[in-house]
Amino acid sequence: MSFKDYPDIVRYFAGFLLSLKLLLESFGFTFITNEQIDSIVNIAAFLFILYFGFKNNYITKKGKEQKELLKKHGLF
């Protein structure tokens, strides 16, 4: 499994959980509440912001190299 497959797996898993929730609710079972869904979305958003905030900066070794390259070419 490559990193390219990761978004497909996440979408499939989310679709599976949603389908399971709809099926169980039609029979009167509460699989996951709206508060739990909100919590999951908040956690996912937090992790998304943290990941891309770390990835797009000039703090890491790769970021420092990119900053120096930009300075060298007069783009920073």
C-alpha positions as CSV (number, residue, x, y, z in Angstrom):
1,M,0.0,0.0,0.0
2,S,1.4,3.3,-1.0
3,F,0.8,6.8,0.3
4,K,-1.3,7.5,-2.8
5,D,-3.9,4.9,-1.7
6,Y,-4.4,6.6,1.7
7,P,-7.1,9.1,0.7
8,D,-9.0,6.4,-1.1
9,I,-8.9,4.2,2.0
10,V,-10.1,7.1,4.2
11,R,-13.0,7.9,1.9
12,Y,-14.0,4.2,1.7
13,F,-13.8,3.8,5.5
14,A,-15.9,7.0,6.0
15,G,-18.4,5.8,3.5
16,F,-18.6,2.4,5.1
17,L,-19.2,4.0,8.6
18,L,-21.9,6.3,7.2
19,S,-23.6,3.4,5.4
20,L,-23.5,1.3,8.6
21,K,-24.8,4.3,10.7
22,L,-27.8,4.7,8.3
23,L,-28.5,1.0,8.2
24,L,-28.4,0.6,12.0
25,E,-30.5,3.8,12.6
26,S,-33.2,2.4,10.3
27,F,-33.5,-0.5,12.7
28,G,-33.5,1.8,15.8
29,F,-29.9,1.4,16.9
30,T,-27.8,4.4,17.6
31,F,-24.4,3.7,16.1
32,I,-22.7,7.1,16.5
33,T,-24.2,10.3,17.7
34,N,-23.9,13.8,16.1
35,E,-21.7,14.9,19.0
36,Q,-19.3,12.1,18.3
37,I,-19.3,13.0,14.6
38,D,-18.5,16.6,15.5
39,S,-15.7,15.5,17.8
40,I,-14.2,13.3,15.0
41,V,-14.3,16.2,12.5
42,N,-12.7,18.6,15.0
43,I,-9.9,16.1,15.7
44,A,-9.4,15.5,12.0
45,A,-9.3,19.3,11.3
46,F,-6.8,19.8,14.1
47,L,-4.5,17.1,12.8
48,F,-4.8,18.4,9.3
49,I,-3.9,21.9,10.4
50,L,-1.0,20.6,12.5
51,Y,0.4,18.4,9.7
52,F,0.3,21.1,7.0
53,G,1.4,23.8,9.3
54,F,4.5,21.8,10.1
55,K,5.1,20.8,6.5
56,N,4.9,24.3,5.1
57,N,7.4,26.2,7.2
58,Y,11.0,27.1,7.2
59,I,11.8,25.4,10.5
60,T,12.7,21.9,9.3
61,K,16.0,21.0,7.6
62,K,14.3,20.8,4.2
63,G,12.5,24.1,4.9
64,K,15.8,25.9,5.8
65,E,17.3,24.6,2.5
66,Q,14.3,25.9,0.6
67,K,14.6,29.3,2.3
68,E,18.3,29.6,1.4
69,L,17.6,28.6,-2.2
70,L,14.8,31.3,-2.4
71,K,17.2,33.9,-0.9
72,K,19.9,32.9,-3.3
73,H,17.6,33.6,-6.3
74,G,16.2,36.8,-4.7
75,L,12.7,35.4,-4.2
76,F,12.5,35.7,-0.4
